[in-house]
Amino acid sequence: MNLLSDLVADYRVWEQERQREDGLFWQRDVRDAMEESISGSRTCRHIRPTINSYMFGNARAIAALARVASHPELAAEFEAKATTLRKLTQEYLWNREAEFFEVRQEDGPFANVREQLGFIPWYFHLPEPARGQEVAWRQFTDERGFRAPYGLTTAERRHPAFRSHGVGSCEWDGAVWPFATSQTLTALAHVLHDYPGAPVTKDDYFDALRTYARGHRMNGKPYLGEYLDEQTGAWLKGDHPRSRWYNHSTFADLIITGLAGLRPRLDDVVEVHPLLPAGKWDWFALDRIPYHGRLIAIVWDRTGTHFQRGRGLSIWSDGQVIARSDQLERMTAQLPPR
């Protein structure tokens, strides 16, 4: 709560420096860590789904913190900002012809390229369900879209400018970036949880996550670099110091909140909704997860014979079972009093 005033001040500076008269935000691609992109520019003030999604997420977070801190007027102000930004982003950055969130150039037209950044709005639950915008996720599994042998490409593979900007200078024109993959898989988890009828499945999530995990290697050893070739899996900067220390991956979070399905909440309810498809693994366990002052565990044992702690999916708090199901399904449980 001590940071609330600082977060508000930071947001207002962004409004002063990056907000357009129409209410949307602009950004140069290098400043949202996606430089040398097909749609981007280091000089032009393009209107990008990235910055507008981030500002939407910031506004929602400030509103939530303000409610907890008993500042209802501040909460209402920032909830209104989020509502307006959601409306503008859905109307202005959704390319109906391409069925995708795209960059608009400074002078108005769409950049006319589907890029992985178009999935970022779902990272923050910005798109409203049932508007039909979930159709964008067809591109996730399309090999002409973003699916490649060694991961998710940062631009659609069918585009004429795909991988056209060279190699070794931070190109987001198609190669696989772990940072972007992390964002997209988090967004996909939200889609699978909260957007019924979207054209993606738990199997799609699992397949992409497994490909992502396999990419975290070089020369037979664990490694995470800057970006990699979508066809060969080779790290494009090799063991260069800039690549070696990148560490732009949220792999642990994808396992905890995605595959195993812990969905953090403000109240003392533990919600678990695994994205592991049925029939893939007979068992897994996540143990000693700090959560609301307790240590919780999520355990899946299809037959009950591996861990000898009972069959099915179970949630534990400080060594005690608080929920159990025979299936990999959504469960909630109240944390016991401390």
C-alpha positions in Angstrom: 0.0 0.0 0.0 3.0 2.3 0.6 3.6 2.3 -3.1 0.1 3.3 -4.2 0.9 7.1 -4.5 4.1 6.3 -6.5 2.1 4.0 -8.9 -0.5 6.8 -9.4 2.3 9.4 -10.0 4.0 7.1 -12.5 0.7 6.5 -14.4 0.1 10.2 -14.7 3.5 10.8 -16.2 2.8 8.2 -18.8 -0.4 10.0 -19.6 1.6 13.3 -20.0 4.3 11.8 -22.1 2.7 9.0 -24.2 -1.1 9.5 -24.3 -2.7 10.8 -27.5 -5.6 13.2 -27.7 -7.9 10.2 -28.6 -7.0 8.5 -25.3 -4.7 5.7 -26.7 -1.0 5.5 -25.9 1.9 5.5 -28.4 5.3 3.9 -28.1 8.4 3.2 -30.2 9.0 -0.5 -30.6 12.5 -0.3 -29.0 10.9 1.1 -25.9 8.5 -1.8 -25.4 11.4 -4.3 -25.9 10.3 -5.4 -29.3 12.7 -3.5 -31.6 13.3 -4.0 -35.3 9.7 -5.4 -35.6 7.9 -5.5 -38.9 5.3 -3.0 -37.6 7.6 -0.9 -35.5 9.8 2.1 -35.7 12.5 3.6 -33.4 11.3 7.1 -34.3 7.6 7.1 -35.1 4.8 7.3 -32.5 2.9 4.2 -33.5 -0.2 3.1 -31.5 0.7 -0.4 -30.2 -1.3 -3.1 -28.5 1.7 -3.5 -26.1 1.7 -0.2 -24.4 -2.1 0.1 -24.4 -2.4 -3.3 -22.8 0.2 -2.5 -20.2 -1.6 0.8 -19.3 -4.9 -1.0 -19.0 -3.3 -3.5 -16.7 -1.7 -0.7 -14.6 -5.0 1.1 -14.3 -6.9 -2.0 -13.2 -4.1 -2.8 -10.6 -4.2 0.7 -9.2 -7.9 0.6 -8.9 -7.7 -2.7 -7.0 -5.0 -1.4 -4.7 -7.0 1.8 -4.1 -10.1 -0.3 -3.1 -8.0 -2.3 -0.6 -6.5 0.9 0.8 -10.0 2.5 1.2 -9.6 5.2 -1.5 -12.9 4.7 -3.4 -12.6 7.9 -5.4 -9.2 6.9 -6.7 -10.4 3.4 -7.4 -13.3 4.8 -9.4 -11.0 7.1 -11.4 -8.7 4.4 -12.4 -11.4 1.9 -13.1 -12.9 4.5 -15.5 -9.5 4.9 -17.2 -9.3 1.1 -17.7 -12.8 1.0 -19.1 -12.1 3.7 -21.6 -8.8 2.2 -22.6 -10.4 -1.2 -23.1 -13.1 0.3 -25.3 -10.6 2.2 -27.4 -8.2 -0.7 -27.8 -10.9 -3.1 -28.9 -12.3 -0.6 -31.4 -9.2 1.0 -32.7 -6.5 -1.7 -32.6 -8.6 -4.6 -33.7 -8.2 -5.2 -37.4 -11.5 -6.8 -38.4 -10.1 -7.9 -41.8 -7.1 -9.7 -40.3 -9.1 -10.7 -37.1 -6.2 -9.7 -34.9 -5.0 -6.9 -32.7 -2.4 -4.9 -34.7 -0.2 -1.9 -34.6 -1.7 1.3 -36.0 0.8 3.6 -37.6 1.2 7.2 -36.3 -0.8 8.6 -39.3 -3.7 6.1 -38.9 -3.5 3.0 -41.1 -2.9 -0.5 -39.7 0.6 -1.9 -40.1 -1.1 -4.9 -41.8 1.0 -7.6 -40.1 0.0 -10.0 -37.4 2.6 -10.1 -34.7 2.8 -12.0 -31.4 2.3 -8.8 -29.5 -1.3 -9.0 -30.7 -1.9 -11.7 -28.1 -0.8 -9.5 -25.2 -4.3 -7.9 -24.6 -5.4 -11.3 -23.2 -2.5 -11.2 -20.7 -4.5 -8.5 -18.9 -8.0 -9.8 -19.7 -8.5 -6.7 -21.8 -10.8 -8.2 -24.6 -14.3 -8.7 -23.4 -15.5 -12.3 -23.9 -18.0 -13.1 -26.6 -17.1 -10.2 -28.8 -15.6 -12.7 -31.3 -12.0 -11.5 -30.9 -11.0 -14.9 -29.6 -10.8 -15.9 -33.3 -7.3 -14.4 -33.2 -6.1 -17.5 -31.5 -6.5 -19.5 -34.6 -3.2 -18.1 -35.6 -1.5 -19.6 -32.5 -1.7 -23.2 -34.0 -1.4 -22.2 -37.7 2.0 -23.0 -39.2 1.5 -20.0 -41.6 0.8 -18.0 -38.5 2.9 -18.4 -35.3 3.6 -22.1 -34.9 7.1 -23.2 -35.8 9.1 -26.3 -35.1 11.1 -24.6 -32.3 8.5 -22.3 -30.8 6.2 -19.4 -31.4 7.4 -16.8 -33.9 7.2 -13.1 -33.1 5.6 -12.4 -36.5 3.3 -14.4 -38.7 5.4 -16.7 -40.9 3.3 -16.0 -44.0 4.3 -12.3 -44.1 6.7 -11.2 -46.8 8.9 -9.3 -44.3 9.2 -12.4 -42.0 12.9 -12.7 -40.9 13.9 -9.9 -43.2 15.7 -7.6 -40.8 19.0 -9.5 -40.5 20.3 -11.4 -37.5 22.0 -10.3 -34.3 20.6 -6.8 -33.7 17.4 -7.5 -31.6 15.1 -8.4 -34.5 11.5 -9.1 -33.5 10.5 -9.9 -37.1 9.9 -13.6 -36.7 12.5 -15.4 -34.6 11.5 -17.0 -31.3 11.9 -14.8 -28.2 11.4 -16.5 -24.8 10.1 -13.2 -23.4 7.3 -13.0 -26.0 6.5 -16.7 -25.6 6.2 -16.2 -21.8 3.7 -13.4 -22.4 1.7 -15.4 -25.0 1.4 -18.6 -22.9 0.2 -16.5 -19.9 -2.4 -14.9 -22.2 -3.4 -18.4 -23.5 -3.9 -19.6 -19.9 -6.3 -16.8 -19.3 -8.1 -17.6 -22.6 -8.5 -21.2 -21.6 -9.8 -20.3 -18.2 -12.0 -17.3 -18.9 -13.0 -17.2 -22.6 -15.3 -20.1 -23.4 -15.4 -21.3 -27.0 -12.0 -19.9 -28.0 -10.4 -22.0 -30.8 -7.5 -23.3 -28.6 -7.3 -26.2 -26.2 -5.3 -27.5 -23.2 -3.4 -29.7 -25.6 -2.3 -26.6 -27.6 -1.0 -25.1 -24.3 0.8 -28.2 -23.3 2.4 -28.7 -26.7 3.6 -25.1 -26.8 4.9 -25.2 -23.2 6.7 -28.5 -23.9 8.4 -26.9 -27.0 9.3 -23.9 -24.9 10.9 -26.1 -22.2 12.9 -28.0 -24.8 14.3 -24.7 -26.1 15.9 -23.9 -22.7 19.0 -25.8 -23.7 22.3 -25.3 -25.5 25.0 -27.9 -26.2 23.1 -30.4 -24.0 23.0 -28.2 -21.0 20.3 -25.9 -19.5 20.5 -22.5 -21.1 18.3 -19.5 -21.7 19.4 -16.9 -24.2 18.1 -13.9 -26.1 16.3 -15.5 -29.1 16.5 -18.5 -31.3 15.9 -19.7 -34.8 12.4 -21.0 -35.3 13.5 -23.8 -37.7 16.6 -25.2 -36.1 16.4 -24.1 -32.4 19.8 -22.6 -32.5 20.4 -19.6 -30.2 21.0 -16.7 -32.6 23.5 -15.0 -30.3 25.0 -18.2 -29.1 26.9 -17.8 -25.8 27.5 -14.1 -26.4 27.4 -12.3 -23.0 24.3 -10.3 -24.0 22.5 -13.5 -24.7 23.9 -15.5 -21.8 22.5 -13.2 -19.2 19.1 -12.4 -20.8 17.0 -14.7 -18.6 13.8 -13.3 -20.1 11.5 -16.2 -19.2 8.7 -16.8 -16.8 9.0 -20.5 -17.0 8.3 -21.2 -13.3 5.2 -19.1 -13.4 3.9 -20.9 -16.5 4.3 -24.2 -14.6 2.8 -22.9 -11.3 -0.1 -20.8 -12.5 -0.6 -22.5 -15.9 0.1 -26.2 -16.0 -0.5 -26.9 -12.4 -3.2 -24.2 -12.3 -2.8 -22.1 -9.1 -4.7 -18.9 -9.7 -3.8 -16.3 -7.1 -6.6 -14.4 -5.4 -6.9 -11.6 -2.9 -9.1 -13.6 -0.5 -8.3 -16.7 1.5 -9.6 -19.1 -1.2 -7.2 -21.3 -3.0 -8.3 -21.7 -6.6 -6.6 -24.4 -8.8 -7.5 -25.0 -12.4 -4.8 -27.2 -14.1 -4.1 -26.8 -17.8 -2.5 -30.3 -18.0 -4.6 -32.2 -20.4 -6.1 -35.5 -19.3 -4.0 -38.5 -20.1 -0.7 -36.7 -20.4 0.9 -37.3 -17.0 0.0 -39.8 -14.3 1.4 -37.6 -11.5 3.0 -34.3 -10.6 3.4 -32.3 -7.4 4.2 -28.7 -6.5 5.1 -28.3 -2.8 5.9 -25.6 -0.3 4.4 -22.7 -2.3 4.1 -19.6 -0.1 0.6 -18.4 -0.3 -1.2 -16.0 2.1 1.1 -16.9 4.9 0.8 -20.6 4.5 2.7 -23.3 2.6 0.4 -25.0 0.1 0.9 -27.9 -2.3 -0.9 -29.1 -5.4 -0.7 -32.8 -6.1 -1.9 -34.9 -9.0 -1.7 -38.7 -8.7 -4.0 -40.4 -11.1 -4.0 -43.8 -9.4 -2.9 -42.7 -5.9 0.1 -45.1 -6.0 2.9 -42.7 -6.8 2.8 -40.4 -3.8 0.7 -42.7 -1.6 -1.4 -39.6 -0.6 -4.7 -40.5 -2.2 -6.0 -40.6 -5.8 -6.7 -37.7 -8.0 -6.0 -34.0 -7.6 -5.6 -32.5 -4.2 -4.8 -29.2 -2.6 -2.9 -29.1 0.7 -2.3 -26.3 3.2 0.4 -26.7 5.8 0.4 -30.5 5.4 -3.4 -30.9 5.5 -5.7 -31.8 2.6 -8.3 -29.0 2.0 -9.8 -30.2 -1.3 -9.7 -33.3 -3.5 -11.1 -34.4 -6.9 -10.7 -37.5 -9.0 -10.3 -35.4 -12.1 -8.0 -32.6 -13.4 -10.6 -29.9 -12.9 -11.1 -26.5 -11.3 -11.3 -26.7 -7.6 -11.5 -24.1 -4.8 -10.9 -24.5 -1.1 -11.0 -22.1 1.9 -7.7 -21.7 3.7 -8.0 -22.9 7.3 -7.6 -20.2 10.0 -4.1 -19.5 11.1 
